[in-house]
Structures are given as C-alpha cells and as structure tokens.
C-alpha cells in the first residue's frame, strides 16, 4: 500500500465506520498518546525498565500502526499529501546531510 492509498483507505474508513474525523486538536492529543504507548514499549523492550504484569500483551507493531493511523488522519484533515511531504523531507535531509553523517566519527 502506498502512502496515497493509505490516506484514501483511512479516509474511507473514517467515513464508513468512524462517522467523522475527530477534531484536529483531539487527533493531535491522540497522536501524543499513541506515541507515548510506543515509547513505553521501547523503554521496556530496549531500555532499562521492566514490563509490569499488565504490559504483557503489548504489541509494538500495533502501536506503531496506531501512530500511523492518527498521523494519516491529521494529514487528511489538514490537506497534507504525505507522499509529497515525505519526498520533500528526504530531499531536504539529503541536501543538508549529504556529507554530515559520513564525516561523523561517532557513526564509524
């Protein structure tokens, strides 16, 4: 599925199942909540914290998909074409960081 297809699929799902989009502010808050859930899993899986009994059924892929879903909702609501935005962002990073990372001794 391309980003464009994902944006279209989410838009159809919202209209058919979700009734309507939540407000942009609500979706922004939801995005922060979902990113926090990903951070919690990462801290426990790769960091120094341990899982609680209530955390045993966590699913990193599902939580990442939740982040992507809400981000796509926000893109749809604000008229952002994520395909164009990602390409422009990669172009910017390529131009800016062309030599930077190769010359970083920390990455050798």
C-alpha positions in Angstrom: 0.0 0.0 0.0 1.4 3.4 -0.9 1.0 6.4 1.3 -1.5 7.9 -1.1 -3.5 4.6 -0.9 -3.2 4.6 2.9 -4.6 8.2 3.1 -7.5 7.2 0.8 -8.2 4.0 2.8 -8.2 5.8 6.1 -10.5 8.5 4.7 -12.9 5.8 3.5 -12.8 4.0 6.9 -13.5 7.2 8.8 -16.5 8.0 6.6 -17.9 4.4 6.6 -17.0 3.2 10.2 -15.8 6.2 12.2 -18.7 8.5 11.2 -16.4 11.6 11.0 -13.0 12.7 11.9 -12.3 13.9 15.4 -11.2 17.5 15.6 -7.6 18.3 14.7 -6.8 19.1 18.3 -8.3 15.8 19.6 -6.3 13.9 16.9 -3.2 15.7 17.9 -3.7 14.7 21.6 -4.4 11.1 20.4 -1.2 11.1 18.4 0.7 12.1 21.5 -1.0 9.3 23.5 -0.1 6.7 20.8 3.5 7.9 20.5 3.7 7.6 24.3 2.5 4.0 24.1 5.3 3.2 21.5 7.8 4.9 23.8 6.6 2.8 26.8 7.2 -0.4 24.8 10.5 0.8 23.6 11.7 1.8 27.1 10.7 -1.7 28.4 11.9 -3.7 25.5 15.2 -1.9 24.8 15.7 0.3 27.8 16.2 -0.3 31.5 12.6 -0.5 32.6 10.8 -3.8 33.0 7.3 -4.8 32.0 4.5 -4.8 34.5 2.1 -7.7 34.6 -0.5 -5.5 32.8 2.0 -4.8 30.0 2.5 -8.5 28.9 0.2 -8.3 25.9 1.7 -5.2 24.3 2.3 -5.3 20.5 4.8 -2.8 19.1 3.6 -3.2 15.5 0.0 -2.5 16.5 1.0 0.6 18.5 3.1 1.9 15.6 0.1 1.3 13.3 -2.0 3.4 15.7 0.5 6.2 15.4 0.4 6.0 11.6 -3.4 5.9 11.5 -3.7 9.1 13.6 -1.0 10.8 11.6 -2.8 9.9 8.4 -6.0 11.3 9.9 -4.2 14.6 10.6 -2.7 14.7 7.2 -6.1 14.2 5.6 -7.7 16.8 7.8 -5.0 19.4 7.0 -4.6 18.7 3.3 -1.1 17.3 3.5 -0.1 14.8 0.8 2.2 12.5 2.8 3.8 11.2 -0.4 4.8 14.7 -1.4 5.7 15.7 2.1 8.0 12.6 2.7 9.7 13.1 -0.6 10.3 16.8 0.1 11.6 15.9 3.5 14.0 13.3 2.2 15.3 15.7 -0.4 15.9 18.3 2.3 17.7 15.8 4.5 19.8 14.5 1.6 20.9 18.0 0.7 21.6 19.0 4.3 23.2 15.8 5.5 25.0 14.7 2.3 28.4 14.7 4.0 27.5 15.2 7.6 26.9 11.6 8.6 29.8 10.2 6.6 32.1 12.7 8.4 30.7 11.9 11.9 33.3 9.8 13.8 30.5 8.6 16.2 29.0 6.7 13.3 32.2 4.9 12.3 
